[in-house]
Amino acid sequence: MKLLLDSTRCQGYGLCQEPAPDLVELDEWGYARLIALVVPPGAEDKARACAESCPNSALRLEG
């Protein structure tokens, strides 16, 4: 499973980092950056919560 980020959709709300700070970090302006592209085993629920928390659907799961 992969967590993908469409940076053109990110508005810098930072909501995606709350469920999984080990998968997503925020840059100095509050925009998302992925720490892990491939979701580690056992972190699927956290990755799903990250994707669902984004109001602009900038994050999505694949695979």
PDB file of N, CA, C, O and CB in Angstrom:
ATOM      1  N   MET A   1       0.843  -1.167   0.000  1.00  0.00           N
ATOM      2  CA  MET A   1       0.000   0.000   0.000  1.00  0.00           C
ATOM      3  C   MET A   1       0.895   1.239   0.000  1.00  0.00           C
ATOM      4  O   MET A   1       1.891   1.295   0.721  1.00  0.00           O
ATOM      5  CB  MET A   1      -0.963  -0.007   1.217  1.00  0.00           C
ATOM      6  N   LYS A   2       0.532   2.227  -0.813  1.00  0.00           N
ATOM      7  CA  LYS A   2       1.289   3.475  -0.897  1.00  0.00           C
ATOM      8  C   LYS A   2       0.411   4.651  -0.499  1.00  0.00           C
ATOM      9  O   LYS A   2      -0.786   4.666  -0.783  1.00  0.00           O
ATOM     10  CB  LYS A   2       1.846   3.681  -2.316  1.00  0.00           C
ATOM     11  N   LEU A   3       1.000   5.616   0.147  1.00  0.00           N
ATOM     12  CA  LEU A   3       0.341   6.876   0.472  1.00  0.00           C
ATOM     13  C   LEU A   3       0.886   7.907  -0.503  1.00  0.00           C
ATOM     14  O   LEU A   3       2.089   8.163  -0.533  1.00  0.00           O
ATOM     15  CB  LEU A   3       0.584   7.307   1.980  1.00  0.00           C
ATOM     16  N   LEU A   4       0.012   8.493  -1.291  1.00  0.00           N
ATOM     17  CA  LEU A   4       0.427   9.435  -2.326  1.00  0.00           C
ATOM     18  C   LEU A   4      -0.076  10.833  -2.003  1.00  0.00           C
ATOM     19  O   LEU A   4      -1.163  10.999  -1.451  1.00  0.00           O
ATOM     20  CB  LEU A   4      -0.084   8.989  -3.702  1.00  0.00           C
ATOM     21  N   LEU A   5       0.715  11.827  -2.349  1.00  0.00           N
ATOM     22  CA  LEU A   5       0.382  13.226  -2.080  1.00  0.00           C
ATOM     23  C   LEU A   5       0.335  13.998  -3.383  1.00  0.00           C
ATOM     24  O   LEU A   5       1.292  13.977  -4.156  1.00  0.00           O
ATOM     25  CB  LEU A   5       1.401  13.863  -1.112  1.00  0.00           C
ATOM     26  N   ASP A   6      -0.769  14.677  -3.629  1.00  0.00           N
ATOM     27  CA  ASP A   6      -0.888  15.615  -4.741  1.00  0.00           C
ATOM     28  C   ASP A   6      -0.660  16.996  -4.138  1.00  0.00           C
ATOM     29  O   ASP A   6      -1.582  17.612  -3.603  1.00  0.00           O
ATOM     30  CB  ASP A   6      -2.304  15.507  -5.480  1.00  0.00           C
ATOM     31  N   SER A   7       0.569  17.471  -4.230  1.00  0.00           N
ATOM     32  CA  SER A   7       0.931  18.730  -3.562  1.00  0.00           C
ATOM     33  C   SER A   7       0.184  19.931  -4.128  1.00  0.00           C
ATOM     34  O   SER A   7       0.101  20.962  -3.462  1.00  0.00           O
ATOM     35  CB  SER A   7       2.423  18.967  -3.677  1.00  0.00           C
ATOM     36  N   THR A   8      -0.362  19.827  -5.342  1.00  0.00           N
ATOM     37  CA  THR A   8      -1.127  20.948  -5.901  1.00  0.00           C
ATOM     38  C   THR A   8      -2.474  21.110  -5.209  1.00  0.00           C
ATOM     39  O   THR A   8      -3.084  22.176  -5.285  1.00  0.00           O
ATOM     40  CB  THR A   8      -1.338  20.751  -7.400  1.00  0.00           C
ATOM     41  N   ARG A   9      -2.944  20.062  -4.533  1.00  0.00           N
ATOM     42  CA  ARG A   9      -4.223  20.136  -3.819  1.00  0.00           C
ATOM     43  C   ARG A   9      -4.066  20.513  -2.348  1.00  0.00           C
ATOM     44  O   ARG A   9      -5.034  20.910  -1.700  1.00  0.00           O
ATOM     45  CB  ARG A   9      -4.941  18.812  -3.921  1.00  0.00           C
ATOM     46  N   CYS A  10      -2.845  20.389  -1.819  1.00  0.00           N
ATOM     47  CA  CYS A  10      -2.606  20.663  -0.402  1.00  0.00           C
ATOM     48  C   CYS A  10      -2.733  22.159  -0.129  1.00  0.00           C
ATOM     49  O   CYS A  10      -2.131  22.980  -0.821  1.00  0.00           O
ATOM     50  CB  CYS A  10      -1.209  20.154   0.027  1.00  0.00           C
ATOM     51  N   GLN A  11      -3.520  22.501   0.882  1.00  0.00           N
ATOM     52  CA  GLN A  11      -3.724  23.896   1.264  1.00  0.00           C
ATOM     53  C   GLN A  11      -3.049  24.247   2.588  1.00  0.00           C
ATOM     54  O   GLN A  11      -3.204  25.362   3.085  1.00  0.00           O
ATOM     55  CB  GLN A  11      -5.203  24.191   1.354  1.00  0.00           C
ATOM     56  N   GLY A  12      -2.309  23.311   3.158  1.00  0.00           N
ATOM     57  CA  GLY A  12      -1.544  23.593   4.362  1.00  0.00           C
ATOM     58  C   GLY A  12      -2.339  23.584   5.652  1.00  0.00           C
ATOM     59  O   GLY A  12      -1.952  24.251   6.612  1.00  0.00           O
ATOM     60  N   TYR A  13      -3.432  22.853   5.703  1.00  0.00           N
ATOM     61  CA  TYR A  13      -4.216  22.779   6.931  1.00  0.00           C
ATOM     62  C   TYR A  13      -3.508  21.974   8.025  1.00  0.00           C
ATOM     63  O   TYR A  13      -3.672  22.263   9.210  1.00  0.00           O
ATOM     64  CB  TYR A  13      -5.573  22.167   6.639  1.00  0.00           C
ATOM     65  N   GLY A  14      -2.733  20.979   7.638  1.00  0.00           N
ATOM     66  CA  GLY A  14      -1.997  20.173   8.602  1.00  0.00           C
ATOM     67  C   GLY A  14      -2.799  19.081   9.277  1.00  0.00           C
ATOM     68  O   GLY A  14      -2.284  18.410  10.171  1.00  0.00           O
ATOM     69  N   LEU A  15      -4.032  18.885   8.879  1.00  0.00           N
ATOM     70  CA  LEU A  15      -4.887  17.870   9.498  1.00  0.00           C
ATOM     71  C   LEU A  15      -4.392  16.455   9.227  1.00  0.00           C
ATOM     72  O   LEU A  15      -4.632  15.554  10.030  1.00  0.00           O
ATOM     73  CB  LEU A  15      -6.310  18.015   9.000  1.00  0.00           C
ATOM     74  N   CYS A  16      -3.720  16.252   8.129  1.00  0.00           N
ATOM     75  CA  CYS A  16      -3.258  14.916   7.748  1.00  0.00           C
ATOM     76  C   CYS A  16      -2.151  14.402   8.662  1.00  0.00           C
ATOM     77  O   CYS A  16      -1.960  13.191   8.774  1.00  0.00           O
ATOM     78  CB  CYS A  16      -2.768  14.927   6.314  1.00  0.00           C
ATOM     79  N   GLN A  17      -1.428  15.292   9.311  1.00  0.00           N
ATOM     80  CA  GLN A  17      -0.322  14.854  10.150  1.00  0.00           C
ATOM     81  C   GLN A  17      -0.794  14.296  11.487  1.00  0.00           C
ATOM     82  O   GLN A  17      -0.127  13.434  12.061  1.00  0.00           O
ATOM     83  CB  GLN A  17       0.630  16.001  10.385  1.00  0.00           C
ATOM     84  N   GLU A  18      -1.908  14.760  11.983  1.00  0.00           N
ATOM     85  CA  GLU A  18      -2.375  14.363  13.312  1.00  0.00           C
ATOM     86  C   GLU A  18      -2.536  12.848  13.486  1.00  0.00           C
ATOM     87  O   GLU A  18      -2.086  12.314  14.500  1.00  0.00           O
ATOM     88  CB  GLU A  18      -3.686  15.034  13.598  1.00  0.00           C
ATOM     89  N   PRO A  19      -3.163  12.130  12.533  1.00  0.00           N
ATOM     90  CA  PRO A  19      -3.330  10.682  12.739  1.00  0.00           C
ATOM     91  C   PRO A  19      -2.033   9.883  12.634  1.00  0.00           C
ATOM     92  O   PRO A  19      -1.928   8.795  13.202  1.00  0.00           O
ATOM     93  CB  PRO A  19      -4.311  10.146  11.739  1.00  0.00           C
ATOM     94  N   ALA A  20      -1.037  10.418  11.908  1.00  0.00           N
ATOM     95  CA  ALA A  20       0.181   9.618  11.687  1.00  0.00           C
ATOM     96  C   ALA A  20       1.403  10.499  11.450  1.00  0.00           C
ATOM     97  O   ALA A  20       1.860  10.634  10.315  1.00  0.00           O
ATOM     98  CB  ALA A  20      -0.011   8.676  10.494  1.00  0.00           C
ATOM     99  N   PRO A  21       1.931  11.096  12.507  1.00  0.00           N
ATOM    100  CA  PRO A  21       3.113  11.941  12.325  1.00  0.00           C
ATOM    101  C   PRO A  21       4.344  11.163  11.873  1.00  0.00           C
ATOM    102  O   PRO A  21       5.339  11.759  11.459  1.00  0.00           O
ATOM    103  CB  PRO A  21       3.424  12.661  13.608  1.00  0.00           C
ATOM    104  N   ASP A  22       4.281   9.842  11.950  1.00  0.00           N
ATOM    105  CA  ASP A  22       5.392   9.030  11.455  1.00  0.00           C
ATOM    106  C   ASP A  22       5.304   8.790   9.946  1.00  0.00           C
ATOM    107  O   ASP A  22       6.243   8.256   9.356  1.00  0.00           O
ATOM    108  CB  ASP A  22       5.425   7.697  12.187  1.00  0.00           C
ATOM    109  N   LEU A  23       4.193   9.175   9.315  1.00  0.00           N
ATOM    110  CA  LEU A  23       4.033   9.032   7.866  1.00  0.00           C
ATOM    111  C   LEU A  23       4.053  10.372   7.142  1.00  0.00           C
ATOM    112  O   LEU A  23       4.493  10.458   5.996  1.00  0.00           O
ATOM    113  CB  LEU A  23       2.739   8.310   7.557  1.00  0.00           C
ATOM    114  N   VAL A  24       3.577  11.417   7.812  1.00  0.00           N
ATOM    115  CA  VAL A  24       3.451  12.732   7.193  1.00  0.00           C
ATOM    116  C   VAL A  24       4.083  13.780   8.109  1.00  0.00           C
ATOM    117  O   VAL A  24       3.865  13.775   9.320  1.00  0.00           O
ATOM    118  CB  VAL A  24       1.957  13.073   6.907  1.00  0.00           C
ATOM    119  N   GLU A  25       4.864  14.673   7.513  1.00  0.00           N
ATOM    120  CA  GLU A  25       5.381  15.814   8.260  1.00  0.00           C
ATOM    121  C   GLU A  25       4.941  17.085   7.550  1.00  0.00           C
ATOM    122  O   GLU A  25       4.512  17.046   6.397  1.00  0.00           O
ATOM    123  CB  GLU A  25       6.938  15.753   8.392  1.00  0.00           C
ATOM    124  N   LEU A  26       5.047  18.192   8.233  1.00  0.00           N
ATOM    125  CA  LEU A  26       4.682  19.474   7.651  1.00  0.00           C
ATOM    126  C   LEU A  26       5.937  20.301   7.421  1.00  0.00           C
ATOM    127  O   LEU A  26       6.857  20.296   8.239  1.00  0.00           O
ATOM    128  CB  LEU A  26       3.687  20.231   8.559  1.00  0.00           C
ATOM    129  N   ASP A  27       5.964  21.012   6.297  1.00  0.00           N
ATOM    130  CA  ASP A  27       7.113  21.873   6.044  1.00  0.00           C
ATOM    131  C   ASP A  27       6.957  23.170   6.834  1.00  0.00           C
ATOM    132  O   ASP A  27       6.014  23.314   7.613  1.00  0.00           O
ATOM    133  CB  ASP A  27       7.263  22.166   4.526  1.00  0.00           C
ATOM    134  N   GLU A  28       7.862  24.097   6.640  1.00  0.00           N
ATOM    135  CA  GLU A  28       7.845  25.322   7.440  1.00  0.00           C
ATOM    136  C   GLU A  28       6.624  26.205   7.187  1.00  0.00           C
ATOM    137  O   GLU A  28       6.357  27.117   7.969  1.00  0.00           O
ATOM    138  CB  GLU A  28       9.087  26.113   7.169  1.00  0.00           C
ATOM    139  N   TRP A  29       5.882  25.952   6.113  1.00  0.00           N
ATOM    140  CA  TRP A  29       4.662  26.706   5.816  1.00  0.00           C
ATOM    141  C   TRP A  29       3.399  25.917   6.136  1.00  0.00           C
ATOM    142  O   TRP A  29       2.291  26.403   5.913  1.00  0.00           O
ATOM    143  CB  TRP A  29       4.648  27.115   4.360  1.00  0.00           C
ATOM    144  N   GLY A  30       3.559  24.711   6.655  1.00  0.00           N
ATOM    145  CA  GLY A  30       2.410  23.899   7.039  1.00  0.00           C
ATOM    146  C   GLY A  30       1.903  22.948   5.973  1.00  0.00           C
ATOM    147  O   GLY A  30       0.863  22.314   6.151  1.00  0.00           O
ATOM    148  N   TYR A  31       2.624  22.843   4.866  1.00  0.00           N
ATOM    149  CA  TYR A  31       2.215  21.936   3.800  1.00  0.00           C
ATOM    150  C   TYR A  31       2.766  20.537   4.057  1.00  0.00           C
ATOM    151  O   TYR A  31       3.844  20.375   4.629  1.00  0.00           O
ATOM    152  CB  TYR A  31       2.691  22.459   2.431  1.00  0.00           C
ATOM    153  N   ALA A  32       2.018  19.543   3.631  1.00  0.00           N
ATOM    154  CA  ALA A  32       2.379  18.148   3.883  1.00  0.00           C
ATOM    155  C   ALA A  32       3.566  17.705   3.047  1.00  0.00           C
ATOM    156  O   ALA A  32       3.735  18.099   1.893  1.00  0.00           O
ATOM    157  CB  ALA A  32       1.197  17.246   3.607  1.00  0.00           C
ATOM    158  N   ARG A  33       4.392  16.858   3.685  1.00  0.00           N
ATOM    159  CA  ARG A  33       5.468  16.128   3.014  1.00  0.00           C
ATOM    160  C   ARG A  33       5.391  14.701   3.534  1.00  0.00           C
ATOM    161  O   ARG A  33       5.214  14.471   4.730  1.00  0.00           O
ATOM    162  CB  ARG A  33       6.899  16.780   3.279  1.00  0.00           C
ATOM    163  N   LEU A  34       5.524  13.762   2.634  1.00  0.00           N
ATOM    164  CA  LEU A  34       5.463  12.361   3.048  1.00  0.00           C
ATOM    165  C   LEU A  34       6.802  11.910   3.587  1.00  0.00           C
ATOM    166  O   LEU A  34       7.840  12.135   2.966  1.00  0.00           O
ATOM    167  CB  LEU A  34       5.036  11.466   1.883  1.00  0.00           C
ATOM    168  N   ILE A  35       6.776  11.277   4.737  1.00  0.00           N
ATOM    169  CA  ILE A  35       7.970  10.659   5.306  1.00  0.00           C
ATOM    170  C   ILE A  35       8.118   9.266   4.717  1.00  0.00           C
ATOM    171  O   ILE A  35       9.224   8.831   4.396  1.00  0.00           O
ATOM    172  CB  ILE A  35       7.895  10.602   6.863  1.00  0.00           C
ATOM    173  N   ALA A  36       7.000   8.570   4.578  1.00  0.00           N
ATOM    174  CA  ALA A  36       7.010   7.203   4.063  1.00  0.00           C
ATOM    175  C   ALA A  36       6.030   7.092   2.912  1.00  0.00           C
ATOM    176  O   ALA A  36       4.825   7.272   3.092  1.00  0.00           O
ATOM    177  CB  ALA A  36       6.664   6.186   5.174  1.00  0.00           C
ATOM    178  N   LEU A  37       6.546   6.797   1.735  1.00  0.00           N
ATOM    179  CA  LEU A  37       5.682   6.576   0.585  1.00  0.00           C
ATOM    180  C   LEU A  37       5.002   5.212   0.696  1.00  0.00           C
ATOM    181  O   LEU A  37       3.799   5.089   0.462  1.00  0.00           O
ATOM    182  CB  LEU A  37       6.486   6.677  -0.727  1.00  0.00           C
ATOM    183  N   VAL A  38       5.769   4.208   1.048  1.00  0.00           N
ATOM    184  CA  VAL A  38       5.214   2.877   1.258  1.00  0.00           C
ATOM    185  C   VAL A  38       4.771   2.776   2.714  1.00  0.00           C
ATOM    186  O   VAL A  38       5.555   3.011   3.633  1.00  0.00           O
ATOM    187  CB  VAL A  38       6.255   1.760   0.902  1.00  0.00           C
ATOM    188  N   VAL A  39       3.516   2.426   2.906  1.00  0.00           N
ATOM    189  CA  VAL A  39       2.960   2.329   4.253  1.00  0.00           C
ATOM    190  C   VAL A  39       3.522   1.076   4.926  1.00  0.00           C
ATOM    191  O   VAL A  39       3.386  -0.028   4.399  1.00  0.00           O
ATOM    192  CB  VAL A  39       1.396   2.292   4.217  1.00  0.00           C
ATOM    193  N   PRO A  40       4.153   1.249   6.094  1.00  0.00           N
ATOM    194  CA  PRO A  40       4.708   0.080   6.793  1.00  0.00           C
ATOM    195  C   PRO A  40       3.608  -0.866   7.269  1.00  0.00           C
ATOM    196  O   PRO A  40       2.483  -0.434   7.519  1.00  0.00           O
ATOM    197  CB  PRO A  40       5.557   0.530   7.986  1.00  0.00           C
ATOM    198  N   PRO A  41       3.931  -2.156   7.397  1.00  0.00           N
ATOM    199  CA  PRO A  41       2.946  -3.111   7.913  1.00  0.00           C
ATOM    200  C   PRO A  41       2.403  -2.655   9.276  1.00  0.00           C
ATOM    201  O   PRO A  41       3.159  -2.245  10.157  1.00  0.00           O
ATOM    202  CB  PRO A  41       3.577  -4.520   8.033  1.00  0.00           C
ATOM    203  N   GLY A  42       1.114  -2.735   9.421  1.00  0.00           N
ATOM    204  CA  GLY A  42       0.469  -2.343  10.669  1.00  0.00           C
ATOM    205  C   GLY A  42       0.070  -0.881  10.727  1.00  0.00           C
ATOM    206  O   GLY A  42      -0.591  -0.469  11.680  1.00  0.00           O
ATOM    207  N   ALA A  43       0.451  -0.079   9.732  1.00  0.00           N
ATOM    208  CA  ALA A  43       0.130   1.357   9.744  1.00  0.00           C
ATOM    209  C   ALA A  43      -0.961   1.713   8.737  1.00  0.00           C
ATOM    210  O   ALA A  43      -1.194   2.889   8.461  1.00  0.00           O
ATOM    211  CB  ALA A  43       1.382   2.176   9.449  1.00  0.00           C
ATOM    212  N   GLU A  44      -1.616   0.718   8.201  1.00  0.00           N
ATOM    213  CA  GLU A  44      -2.636   0.966   7.183  1.00  0.00           C
ATOM    214  C   GLU A  44      -3.785   1.826   7.706  1.00  0.00           C
ATOM    215  O   GLU A  44      -4.261   2.717   7.004  1.00  0.00           O
ATOM    216  CB  GLU A  44      -3.180  -0.351   6.666  1.00  0.00           C
ATOM    217  N   ASP A  45      -4.231   1.565   8.932  1.00  0.00           N
ATOM    218  CA  ASP A  45      -5.334   2.355   9.502  1.00  0.00           C
ATOM    219  C   ASP A  45      -4.932   3.809   9.690  1.00  0.00           C
ATOM    220  O   ASP A  45      -5.731   4.711   9.439  1.00  0.00           O
ATOM    221  CB  ASP A  45      -5.781   1.763  10.846  1.00  0.00           C
ATOM    222  N   LYS A  46      -3.701   4.045  10.127  1.00  0.00           N
ATOM    223  CA  LYS A  46      -3.227   5.418  10.296  1.00  0.00           C
ATOM    224  C   LYS A  46      -3.121   6.122   8.943  1.00  0.00           C
ATOM    225  O   LYS A  46      -3.474   7.296   8.828  1.00  0.00           O
ATOM    226  CB  LYS A  46      -1.862   5.434  11.013  1.00  0.00           C
ATOM    227  N   ALA A  47      -2.645   5.422   7.930  1.00  0.00           N
ATOM    228  CA  ALA A  47      -2.531   6.003   6.596  1.00  0.00           C
ATOM    229  C   ALA A  47      -3.914   6.343   6.044  1.00  0.00           C
ATOM    230  O   ALA A  47      -4.101   7.390   5.426  1.00  0.00           O
ATOM    231  CB  ALA A  47      -1.795   5.038   5.646  1.00  0.00           C
ATOM    232  N   ARG A  48      -4.875   5.458   6.269  1.00  0.00           N
ATOM    233  CA  ARG A  48      -6.242   5.709   5.824  1.00  0.00           C
ATOM    234  C   ARG A  48      -6.819   6.940   6.536  1.00  0.00           C
ATOM    235  O   ARG A  48      -7.502   7.756   5.917  1.00  0.00           O
ATOM    236  CB  ARG A  48      -7.130   4.470   6.084  1.00  0.00           C
ATOM    237  N   ALA A  49      -6.544   7.066   7.826  1.00  0.00           N
ATOM    238  CA  ALA A  49      -7.028   8.225   8.588  1.00  0.00           C
ATOM    239  C   ALA A  49      -6.397   9.515   8.069  1.00  0.00           C
ATOM    240  O   ALA A  49      -7.059  10.552   8.021  1.00  0.00           O
ATOM    241  CB  ALA A  49      -6.721   8.053  10.090  1.00  0.00           C
ATOM    242  N   CYS A  50      -5.133   9.459   7.685  1.00  0.00           N
ATOM    243  CA  CYS A  50      -4.477  10.635   7.096  1.00  0.00           C
ATOM    244  C   CYS A  50      -5.194  11.069   5.830  1.00  0.00           C
ATOM    245  O   CYS A  50      -5.537  12.240   5.665  1.00  0.00           O
ATOM    246  CB  CYS A  50      -2.998  10.339   6.789  1.00  0.00           C
ATOM    247  N   ALA A  51      -5.416  10.111   4.936  1.00  0.00           N
ATOM    248  CA  ALA A  51      -6.070  10.419   3.663  1.00  0.00           C
ATOM    249  C   ALA A  51      -7.480  10.953   3.882  1.00  0.00           C
ATOM    250  O   ALA A  51      -7.898  11.893   3.206  1.00  0.00           O
ATOM    251  CB  ALA A  51      -6.114   9.175   2.773  1.00  0.00           C
ATOM    252  N   GLU A  52      -8.207  10.370   4.808  1.00  0.00           N
ATOM    253  CA  GLU A  52      -9.592  10.795   5.062  1.00  0.00           C
ATOM    254  C   GLU A  52      -9.663  12.151   5.750  1.00  0.00           C
ATOM    255  O   GLU A  52     -10.683  12.833   5.647  1.00  0.00           O
ATOM    256  CB  GLU A  52     -10.311   9.758   5.910  1.00  0.00           C
ATOM    257  N   SER A  53      -8.614  12.559   6.446  1.00  0.00           N
ATOM    258  CA  SER A  53      -8.648  13.824   7.181  1.00  0.00           C
ATOM    259  C   SER A  53      -8.411  15.039   6.297  1.00  0.00           C
ATOM    260  O   SER A  53      -8.674  16.165   6.719  1.00  0.00           O
ATOM    261  CB  SER A  53      -7.624  13.802   8.275  1.00  0.00           C
ATOM    262  N   CYS A  54      -7.922  14.834   5.087  1.00  0.00           N
ATOM    263  CA  CYS A  54      -7.615  15.959   4.205  1.00  0.00           C
ATOM    264  C   CYS A  54      -8.886  16.485   3.539  1.00  0.00           C
ATOM    265  O   CYS A  54      -9.537  15.748   2.799  1.00  0.00           O
ATOM    266  CB  CYS A  54      -6.586  15.542   3.138  1.00  0.00           C
ATOM    267  N   PRO A  55      -9.250  17.744   3.787  1.00  0.00           N
ATOM    268  CA  PRO A  55     -10.476  18.277   3.199  1.00  0.00           C
ATOM    269  C   PRO A  55     -10.381  18.480   1.688  1.00  0.00           C
ATOM    270  O   PRO A  55     -11.408  18.615   1.022  1.00  0.00           O
ATOM    271  CB  PRO A  55     -10.823  19.582   3.855  1.00  0.00           C
ATOM    272  N   ASN A  56      -9.163  18.502   1.135  1.00  0.00           N
ATOM    273  CA  ASN A  56      -8.988  18.718  -0.306  1.00  0.00           C
ATOM    274  C   ASN A  56      -8.577  17.457  -1.055  1.00  0.00           C
ATOM    275  O   ASN A  56      -8.242  17.515  -2.238  1.00  0.00           O
ATOM    276  CB  ASN A  56      -7.959  19.790  -0.538  1.00  0.00           C
ATOM    277  N   SER A  57      -8.601  16.330  -0.373  1.00  0.00           N
ATOM    278  CA  SER A  57      -8.221  15.049  -0.983  1.00  0.00           C
ATOM    279  C   SER A  57      -6.834  15.094  -1.621  1.00  0.00           C
ATOM    280  O   SER A  57      -6.627  14.550  -2.706  1.00  0.00           O
ATOM    281  CB  SER A  57      -9.247  14.648  -2.029  1.00  0.00           C
ATOM    282  N   ALA A  58      -5.892  15.742  -0.948  1.00  0.00           N
ATOM    283  CA  ALA A  58      -4.521  15.800  -1.440  1.00  0.00           C
ATOM    284  C   ALA A  58      -3.796  14.498  -1.206  1.00  0.00           C
ATOM    285  O   ALA A  58      -2.841  14.184  -1.917  1.00  0.00           O
ATOM    286  CB  ALA A  58      -3.768  16.932  -0.780  1.00  0.00           C
ATOM    287  N   LEU A  59      -4.230  13.735  -0.226  1.00  0.00           N
ATOM    288  CA  LEU A  59      -3.635  12.431   0.078  1.00  0.00           C
ATOM    289  C   LEU A  59      -4.564  11.325  -0.364  1.00  0.00           C
ATOM    290  O   LEU A  59      -5.783  11.432  -0.234  1.00  0.00           O
ATOM    291  CB  LEU A  59      -3.326  12.299   1.579  1.00  0.00           C
ATOM    292  N   ARG A  60      -3.976  10.253  -0.891  1.00  0.00           N
ATOM    293  CA  ARG A  60      -4.791   9.091  -1.247  1.00  0.00           C
ATOM    294  C   ARG A  60      -3.947   7.838  -1.088  1.00  0.00           C
ATOM    295  O   ARG A  60      -2.718   7.873  -1.148  1.00  0.00           O
ATOM    296  CB  ARG A  60      -5.342   9.208  -2.702  1.00  0.00           C
ATOM    297  N   LEU A  61      -4.637   6.748  -0.885  1.00  0.00           N
ATOM    298  CA  LEU A  61      -3.989   5.441  -0.763  1.00  0.00           C
ATOM    299  C   LEU A  61      -4.118   4.699  -2.078  1.00  0.00           C
ATOM    300  O   LEU A  61      -5.129   4.794  -2.774  1.00  0.00           O
ATOM    301  CB  LEU A  61      -4.606   4.613   0.395  1.00  0.00           C
ATOM    302  N   GLU A  62      -3.067   3.957  -2.399  1.00  0.00           N
ATOM    303  CA  GLU A  62      -3.072   3.153  -3.621  1.00  0.00           C
ATOM    304  C   GLU A  62      -2.507   1.772  -3.289  1.00  0.00           C
ATOM    305  O   GLU A  62      -1.518   1.643  -2.567  1.00  0.00           O
ATOM    306  CB  GLU A  62      -2.242   3.845  -4.764  1.00  0.00           C
ATOM    307  N   GLY A  63      -3.142   0.775  -3.818  1.00  0.00           N
ATOM    308  CA  GLY A  63      -2.616  -0.570  -3.641  1.00  0.00           C
ATOM    309  C   GLY A  63      -3.306  -1.389  -2.615  1.00  0.00           C
ATOM    310  O   GLY A  63      -2.934  -2.541  -2.392  1.00  0.00           O
TER     311      GLY A  63
END
